[in-house]
Amino acid sequence: MADQFENVRELLLVRIGEITLKGLNRGRFVARLISNMKRRINDLGEFSIVQSHSRIWIHALSGNPPMQEVARRLSSVFGIVSISPAIEFESDWGILVRVVEEYAADVLAGAGRRTFKFETKRVDKSFPLSSYEVSSELGAILLEKFPEQLSVLMHEPDLTFHVEIREKTYIYHETIPGHAGLPVGMSGRGMLLLSGGIDSPVAGYMMASRGMILEAIYFHTFPYTSQKALDKVEKLARILSRFAGRIAFHVVDFTDIQLELNDKVPEDMLTIVMRRVMMRVAEKLAIERNAKALITGESLGQVASQTAEALMTTDIVVDLPIFRPLIGMDKNDTVALARKIGTFETSILPYDDCCTVFVSKHPKTHPSLYDAERAEARIDVEAIVEMSCEKISTKLIDLTFEEGD
C-alpha cells in the first residue's frame, strides 16, 4: 500500500491504558514503556516511537521492517492495551477515497463475502466533512466498488474500517490485543519461587504485569529429579521472559539438603519444613539481589501445604513480603491463564520437581508454629540455609524470539 501512493506510510498505533491515570508520574511510566518497547524490537530495525495522549505511534525510520512481526512482539509488552497496524497519509478527501479503495482491495483479496462498516473519528475539525459524512460516503463508495463482496452491517460486522482524521489521516481495521498492566521495571524486583507446575509461572506473569522485574529460584534435586525437569523449568522461565524481559534464573542444588530433611524431619511435617527452608534461602538470595518481595503460586486450600495455618507457619520465617497473586483464584481460571500465556503445555510435561517427588503421604494440614519449630529442632536450619546458598548457580534468560513464539 505505501508503495502505491506518495507520502503514504505504514505505522503502528499502540494504545495504552492504566498508565494514562498516573498523574504527575505518568511521564516516568511512559518513558519506561517506550524503553521496554525499544528493547523488544531493536533487532528489527530503527523506529520512531512517539507518545501522544493515550497512544503511541511507531514509524520505521529506514528500510522495510516486518511491521506485523513488530506488532506481534510488542503485543506481549506490559503496559500496551492493543495495537493496530495502520497507514498514514495527508488529510485530503480525494487522497482518502483512493487510499480506502486500495486498502479495502488488499483486505478483501481472496476473501469471500464480508459485512462491514466505517467508524470515523474527526479530531481535526477543519476537515470539510463530519465523522458521519465520512463514514457514509466511504461506505457507499466501497459498496459500489465491491458489490459482490461487501454488505453493510452496523452491529458486529466482519470488518470495521477505522478512519482517524488528525493532522494526518489514518486508516486501519485490525486490533491486536495486548496484555495491559504496567511496564516492567516500575514496581521493583521480585524473587519468584518457580517450580515445574502450572501455578508459579502464572504467578510470575501476574506480578510482572504489575510492573515487577522478575528473578526466579528453582530447587533441583538431581538425580531424584531429572535434567529434563530442570530443562522444563528453564523453558518456563524463558516463556515468562517474553513478557517480563530478561530473567536471572537461579538453580539451587538441593539434593543433599532434601535427603537430610527426609532423614531427620517427621514425615507429616516434611512439606512444611521444606517450604520453610526454601523461603529462607529465597529471602537470603532476594536480599542479595535487591529484590523487595518473594512471589509464590500458592492458592488457599489447593493442597495440604496451602491451608491458612500452613501458609502462616511458612510466612513467619521471613521478613520480606510474600506476594501470592493466585491466593483466591479458582484452579480453572489459573489453567486458562496458563494456556493464554503459553506455559500450560510445558507445565504439564511429566517431569516432576522436588515439590512433587519429596512429598508427605499424610501431611499435617493444620500445623502450628510449635509443630514446625519442634520438627526443625532436629536439624541445623542455619547451616542448611548457608549450604543451600553456597550451591546456587545463576543463568540469565535473555529474551529470544523464534518462529511461532
C-alpha positions as CSV (number, residue, x, y, z in Angstrom):
1,M,0.0,0.0,0.0
2,A,2.7,2.5,1.0
3,D,4.4,1.9,-2.4
4,Q,1.3,2.8,-4.4
5,F,0.9,6.4,-3.1
6,E,3.3,9.2,-2.5
7,N,3.6,10.3,1.2
8,V,1.7,7.2,2.4
9,R,3.5,5.1,5.0
10,E,2.8,2.2,7.3
11,L,2.9,2.6,11.1
12,L,1.6,1.0,14.3
13,L,-0.9,2.7,16.5
14,V,-0.3,1.5,20.1
15,R,-3.0,2.1,22.8
16,I,-2.1,2.5,26.5
17,G,-4.5,2.2,29.3
18,E,-3.8,2.3,33.0
19,I,-0.6,4.4,32.5
20,T,-2.8,7.4,31.5
21,L,-4.2,7.5,35.0
22,K,-0.8,8.1,36.7
23,G,-1.0,11.9,37.0
24,L,2.4,13.5,37.8
25,N,4.2,10.2,37.5
26,R,2.8,9.4,34.0
27,G,5.9,10.6,32.2
28,R,8.1,8.0,34.1
29,F,5.7,5.2,33.2
30,V,5.6,6.2,29.6
31,A,9.4,6.5,29.4
32,R,9.8,3.0,30.9
33,L,7.2,1.6,28.5
34,I,8.9,3.1,25.4
35,S,12.3,1.8,26.7
36,N,10.9,-1.7,27.1
37,M,9.3,-1.5,23.6
38,K,12.7,-0.5,22.0
39,R,14.4,-3.4,23.6
40,R,11.8,-5.8,22.3
41,I,12.2,-4.7,18.6
42,N,15.8,-3.3,18.4
43,D,16.9,-6.2,16.2
44,L,14.2,-5.5,13.6
45,G,15.3,-2.0,12.6
46,E,15.3,1.6,13.6
47,F,12.0,3.1,14.7
48,S,10.5,6.4,15.8
49,I,8.4,5.9,18.9
50,V,6.3,8.9,19.9
51,Q,3.6,9.1,22.6
52,S,0.6,11.4,22.3
53,H,-2.1,11.3,25.0
54,S,-3.3,7.6,25.3
55,R,-1.5,6.5,22.2
56,I,2.0,5.7,20.9
57,W,2.8,6.0,17.2
58,I,5.6,3.8,15.8
59,H,7.2,4.5,12.4
60,A,10.1,2.7,10.7
61,L,12.9,5.1,10.1
62,S,14.6,3.2,7.4
63,G,14.2,0.1,5.3
64,N,11.1,-2.1,5.2
65,P,10.9,-3.9,8.6
66,P,8.2,-6.5,9.1
67,M,5.6,-4.4,10.9
68,Q,3.4,-7.5,11.6
69,E,6.3,-9.0,13.5
70,V,6.9,-5.7,15.3
71,A,3.3,-5.7,16.4
72,R,3.4,-9.3,17.4
73,R,6.4,-8.8,19.7
74,L,5.0,-5.6,21.2
75,S,1.7,-7.2,22.0
76,S,3.4,-9.0,24.9
77,V,4.9,-5.9,26.4
78,F,3.1,-5.0,29.6
79,G,1.5,-1.5,29.5
80,I,0.1,-2.0,26.0
81,V,-3.7,-2.5,25.7
82,S,-3.8,-3.1,21.9
83,I,-2.0,-2.4,18.6
84,S,-3.3,-1.6,15.2
85,P,-1.2,-1.8,12.0
86,A,-2.3,1.4,10.1
87,I,-1.4,3.6,7.3
88,E,-0.9,7.4,7.4
89,F,-1.4,10.0,4.7
90,E,-2.3,13.6,4.0
91,S,-5.7,14.7,5.3
92,D,-7.3,15.3,1.9
93,W,-10.7,13.8,0.8
94,G,-9.5,12.8,-2.7
95,I,-6.5,11.0,-1.3
96,L,-8.6,9.4,1.4
97,V,-11.0,7.9,-1.2
98,R,-8.2,6.5,-3.3
99,V,-6.4,5.0,-0.3
100,V,-9.5,3.5,1.1
101,E,-10.3,1.8,-2.2
102,E,-6.8,0.3,-2.4
103,Y,-6.8,-0.6,1.3
104,A,-10.1,-2.4,1.0
105,A,-9.0,-4.2,-2.1
106,D,-5.9,-5.6,-0.2
107,V,-8.0,-6.6,2.8
108,L,-10.6,-8.4,0.6
109,A,-8.2,-10.2,-1.7
110,G,-9.0,-13.8,-1.7
111,A,-11.8,-13.4,0.8
112,G,-15.5,-14.3,0.4
113,R,-18.4,-12.1,1.1
114,R,-18.0,-9.9,4.2
115,T,-20.1,-7.5,6.2
116,F,-18.5,-4.1,7.1
117,K,-18.9,-0.7,8.5
118,F,-16.9,2.5,8.9
119,E,-16.1,4.3,12.2
120,T,-14.6,7.7,11.8
121,K,-13.1,10.0,14.4
122,R,-12.6,13.6,13.1
123,V,-10.2,15.2,15.6
124,D,-9.2,17.9,13.0
125,K,-12.5,19.9,12.9
126,S,-11.3,21.9,9.8
127,F,-11.8,18.8,7.7
128,P,-14.8,19.6,5.4
129,L,-16.9,16.5,6.2
130,S,-18.2,15.4,9.5
131,S,-17.4,12.0,11.0
132,Y,-20.8,10.7,10.0
133,E,-20.5,12.0,6.5
134,V,-17.0,10.5,6.0
135,S,-18.3,7.1,7.2
136,S,-21.4,7.3,5.0
137,E,-19.6,8.4,1.8
138,L,-16.8,5.9,2.2
139,G,-19.3,3.0,2.9
140,A,-21.2,3.9,-0.3
141,I,-18.0,4.0,-2.4
142,L,-17.0,0.6,-1.2
143,L,-20.4,-0.9,-1.8
144,E,-20.3,0.4,-5.4
145,K,-16.8,-0.8,-6.0
146,F,-17.2,-4.3,-4.3
147,P,-20.9,-5.2,-4.7
148,E,-20.3,-8.9,-4.7
149,Q,-18.0,-9.0,-1.7
150,L,-19.4,-6.4,0.8
151,S,-22.6,-5.7,2.6
152,V,-23.3,-3.2,5.4
153,L,-23.9,-4.5,9.0
154,M,-23.8,-1.9,11.8
155,H,-23.7,-4.4,14.7
156,E,-20.7,-6.8,14.9
157,P,-19.7,-6.8,11.2
158,D,-16.8,-8.9,9.9
159,L,-14.8,-5.8,9.1
160,T,-14.7,-2.4,10.8
161,F,-12.7,0.2,8.9
162,H,-11.5,2.8,11.3
163,V,-10.6,6.3,9.9
164,E,-9.0,8.9,12.2
165,I,-8.6,12.4,10.8
166,R,-6.0,14.4,12.8
167,E,-3.1,16.5,11.4
168,K,-2.7,13.4,9.2
169,T,-5.3,10.8,8.4
170,Y,-5.1,7.1,9.5
171,I,-6.9,4.0,8.4
172,Y,-6.8,0.6,10.0
173,H,-9.1,-2.4,10.5
174,E,-7.2,-4.8,12.8
175,T,-6.8,-4.6,16.5
176,I,-4.3,-6.9,18.2
177,P,-4.9,-7.3,21.9
178,G,-2.1,-6.6,24.3
179,H,-1.7,-7.7,28.0
180,A,-2.2,-4.2,29.5
181,G,-0.8,-3.8,33.0
182,L,2.2,-1.6,34.0
183,P,5.6,-1.5,32.3
184,V,8.1,-4.0,33.8
185,G,10.6,-2.0,35.9
186,M,8.1,0.3,37.6
187,S,7.4,-1.8,40.7
188,G,10.8,-3.0,42.0
189,R,12.2,-6.6,41.8
190,G,10.6,-9.8,43.0
191,M,12.1,-13.3,43.6
192,L,9.7,-15.9,42.1
193,L,9.9,-19.4,43.6
194,L,9.5,-21.2,40.3
195,S,8.6,-24.9,40.0
196,G,7.6,-27.0,37.1
197,G,3.9,-26.8,37.9
198,I,1.1,-24.7,36.5
199,D,0.7,-22.1,39.2
200,S,4.1,-20.5,39.8
201,P,4.7,-19.3,36.2
202,V,1.2,-17.7,36.2
203,A,2.0,-16.0,39.5
204,G,5.2,-14.6,37.9
205,Y,3.3,-13.4,34.9
206,M,0.8,-11.6,37.1
207,M,3.4,-9.8,39.2
208,A,5.3,-8.8,36.1
209,S,2.0,-7.4,34.7
210,R,2.1,-5.1,37.8
211,G,5.5,-3.7,36.7
212,M,7.7,-6.0,38.7
213,I,11.1,-7.2,37.4
214,L,11.3,-11.0,37.9
215,E,14.1,-13.2,39.1
216,A,13.4,-16.9,39.6
217,I,14.8,-19.5,42.0
218,Y,14.3,-23.2,41.5
219,F,15.3,-26.1,43.9
220,H,16.7,-29.0,41.9
221,T,17.3,-32.5,43.4
222,F,19.3,-34.4,40.8
223,P,19.2,-37.4,40.3
224,Y,15.8,-37.7,42.0
225,T,14.6,-35.1,39.6
226,S,16.0,-35.3,36.1
227,Q,17.8,-33.0,33.8
228,K,14.6,-32.8,31.9
229,A,12.8,-31.4,34.9
230,L,15.4,-28.6,35.1
231,D,15.1,-28.0,31.3
232,K,11.4,-27.8,31.8
233,V,11.6,-25.1,34.5
234,E,14.2,-23.2,32.5
235,K,11.8,-23.3,29.5
236,L,9.0,-21.9,31.7
237,A,11.4,-19.0,32.7
238,R,12.1,-18.5,29.0
239,I,8.4,-18.2,28.2
240,L,8.0,-15.7,31.0
241,S,10.8,-13.6,29.6
242,R,8.6,-12.9,26.6
243,F,6.5,-10.8,28.9
244,A,9.0,-9.9,31.7
245,G,12.2,-9.4,29.7
246,R,15.5,-10.7,31.0
247,I,15.2,-13.0,34.0
248,A,18.0,-14.1,36.3
249,F,17.3,-17.9,36.8
250,H,18.9,-19.2,40.0
251,V,19.1,-23.0,40.5
252,V,19.8,-24.4,44.0
253,D,21.5,-27.8,44.2
254,F,19.1,-29.1,46.9
255,T,19.7,-32.8,46.8
256,D,21.9,-33.2,50.0
257,I,19.6,-30.8,51.9
258,Q,16.5,-32.6,50.8
259,L,17.9,-36.0,51.8
260,E,18.8,-34.6,55.2
261,L,15.3,-33.3,55.7
262,N,13.9,-36.7,54.7
263,D,16.1,-38.4,57.2
264,K,15.5,-36.1,60.2
265,V,12.1,-34.4,59.9
266,P,8.9,-36.2,60.8
267,E,7.1,-37.3,57.7
268,D,3.9,-35.4,58.4
269,M,5.9,-32.1,58.7
270,L,8.3,-32.7,55.8
271,T,6.5,-30.5,53.3
272,I,6.1,-27.6,55.8
273,V,9.8,-27.7,56.9
274,M,10.9,-28.0,53.3
275,R,8.9,-24.9,52.4
276,R,10.3,-23.0,55.4
277,V,13.8,-23.8,54.3
278,M,13.1,-22.8,50.7
279,M,11.6,-19.5,51.9
280,R,14.7,-18.7,54.0
281,V,17.0,-19.5,51.1
282,A,14.9,-17.5,48.6
283,E,14.8,-14.5,51.0
284,K,18.6,-14.5,51.5
285,L,19.1,-14.6,47.8
286,A,16.4,-11.9,47.3
287,I,18.1,-9.5,49.7
288,E,21.5,-10.1,47.9
289,R,19.8,-9.3,44.6
290,N,17.9,-6.2,45.9
291,A,14.5,-7.9,45.4
292,K,11.7,-6.4,47.6
293,A,9.4,-9.4,47.8
294,L,9.0,-13.2,47.3
295,I,6.5,-14.5,44.8
296,T,4.8,-17.9,45.0
297,G,2.0,-19.6,43.1
298,E,0.1,-20.8,46.2
299,S,-3.7,-20.8,46.3
300,L,-5.6,-21.1,49.6
301,G,-6.7,-24.6,50.3
302,Q,-5.4,-26.1,47.0
303,V,-3.1,-28.6,48.7
304,A,-2.2,-29.5,52.2
305,S,0.7,-27.1,52.4
306,Q,-1.6,-24.2,51.4
307,T,-4.1,-24.1,54.3
308,A,-4.2,-20.8,56.2
309,E,-2.2,-22.4,59.1
310,A,0.4,-23.9,56.8
311,L,0.9,-20.6,55.0
312,M,1.2,-18.7,58.3
313,T,3.7,-21.2,59.5
314,T,5.7,-20.7,56.4
315,D,5.5,-16.9,56.2
316,I,6.8,-16.4,59.7
317,V,10.4,-17.4,58.9
318,V,10.9,-14.5,56.5
319,D,10.7,-10.7,56.8
320,L,10.2,-9.8,53.1
321,P,6.6,-9.6,52.0
322,I,5.3,-12.7,50.1
323,F,3.1,-12.0,47.1
324,R,0.6,-14.7,46.2
325,P,-1.4,-13.4,43.3
326,L,-3.3,-16.7,42.9
327,I,-4.4,-16.9,46.5
328,G,-8.1,-16.6,45.8
329,M,-8.2,-17.9,42.3
330,D,-10.1,-21.0,41.1
331,K,-7.8,-23.6,39.6
332,N,-9.7,-23.5,36.3
333,D,-9.0,-19.7,36.0
334,T,-5.3,-20.3,36.6
335,V,-5.2,-23.0,33.9
336,A,-7.0,-20.7,31.5
337,L,-4.4,-18.0,32.1
338,A,-1.6,-20.5,31.8
339,R,-3.0,-21.5,28.4
340,K,-3.3,-17.9,27.4
341,I,0.4,-17.0,28.2
342,G,1.7,-20.3,26.7
343,T,3.1,-22.0,29.8
344,F,0.4,-24.7,30.3
345,E,1.7,-27.3,27.8
346,T,5.2,-27.0,29.3
347,S,3.9,-27.2,32.8
348,I,2.1,-30.5,32.3
349,L,5.2,-32.3,30.8
350,P,5.7,-35.4,33.0
351,Y,8.9,-34.3,34.7
352,D,8.5,-33.9,38.5
353,D,10.3,-31.4,40.6
354,C,11.3,-31.8,44.3
355,C,7.9,-30.4,45.5
356,T,6.2,-33.4,43.9
357,V,8.9,-36.1,44.3
358,F,9.6,-35.4,48.0
359,V,6.1,-35.0,49.4
360,S,4.5,-36.3,52.5
361,K,1.9,-39.1,52.0
362,H,-0.1,-37.8,55.0
363,P,0.9,-34.2,55.7
364,K,-0.3,-32.2,58.6
365,T,-2.9,-29.9,57.1
366,H,-3.2,-27.5,60.0
367,P,0.3,-27.3,61.5
368,S,1.0,-24.9,64.4
369,L,4.1,-22.8,64.8
370,Y,5.0,-25.2,67.7
371,D,4.8,-28.2,65.3
372,A,7.1,-26.5,62.9
373,E,9.7,-25.5,65.4
374,R,9.7,-28.9,67.1
375,A,10.3,-30.5,63.7
376,E,13.1,-28.1,62.9
377,A,14.8,-28.8,66.2
378,R,16.1,-32.0,64.7
379,I,18.2,-30.1,62.0
380,D,20.6,-27.2,61.9
381,V,18.5,-24.8,60.0
382,E,21.1,-22.0,59.7
383,A,23.7,-24.4,58.4
384,I,21.3,-25.9,55.9
385,V,20.4,-22.4,54.6
386,E,24.0,-21.5,54.3
387,M,24.8,-24.7,52.5
388,S,21.9,-24.1,50.1
389,C,23.1,-20.6,49.3
390,E,26.5,-21.9,48.5
391,K,25.0,-24.2,45.9
392,I,23.3,-21.7,43.7
393,S,24.1,-21.3,40.0
394,T,22.7,-18.4,38.0
395,K,21.9,-18.1,34.3
396,L,20.5,-15.1,32.6
397,I,17.4,-16.0,30.5
398,D,17.5,-13.4,27.7
399,L,14.5,-12.6,25.6
400,T,14.6,-14.5,22.4
401,F,12.1,-14.9,19.6
402,E,11.7,-17.8,17.3
403,E,9.2,-18.6,14.5
404,G,5.8,-19.1,16.1
405,D,6.8,-17.8,19.6
